[in-house]
Amino acid sequence: MFNISTLLAVTTITVSGLGTNGTTNRNLIQAELNKARTLNEHLKVCIPAGTYPLSTTLFIYSNTQLELSASTT
């Protein structure tokens, strides 16, 4: 039997420390996305409002949601 509250468990992480450096931004966000590989629950990574350049592609794993603020670019 499944416990519905367990099925809906979501860990939310808000990335902090983002700025104008594309490599730093990418590393900060990717470090949080990487946590999805070790957690046994859904992971939501939130990016606050702002403009953040990225130096390379981000890898998003299963059970992971990347949520951008409406004014994030």
Secondary structure in CASP SS format (residue, H / E / C, confidence):
PFRMAT SS
TARGET T0000
AUTHOR 0000-0000-0000
METHOD secondary structure of the structure
MODEL  1
M C 1.00
F C 1.00
N C 1.00
I H 1.00
S H 1.00
T H 1.00
L H 1.00
L C 1.00
A C 1.00
V E 1.00
T E 1.00
T E 1.00
I E 1.00
T E 1.00
V C 1.00
S C 1.00
G C 1.00
L C 1.00
G C 1.00
T C 1.00
N C 1.00
G H 1.00
T H 1.00
T H 1.00
N H 1.00
R H 1.00
N H 1.00
L H 1.00
I H 1.00
Q H 1.00
A H 1.00
E H 1.00
L H 1.00
N H 1.00
K H 1.00
A H 1.00
R H 1.00
T C 1.00
L C 1.00
N C 1.00
E C 1.00
H E 1.00
L E 1.00
K E 1.00
V E 1.00
C E 1.00
I E 1.00
P C 1.00
A C 1.00
G E 1.00
T C 1.00
Y C 1.00
P C 1.00
L C 1.00
S C 1.00
T C 1.00
T C 1.00
L C 1.00
F C 1.00
I C 1.00
Y C 1.00
S C 1.00
N C 1.00
T E 1.00
Q E 1.00
L E 1.00
E E 1.00
L E 1.00
S C 1.00
A C 1.00
S C 1.00
T E 1.00
T C 1.00
END
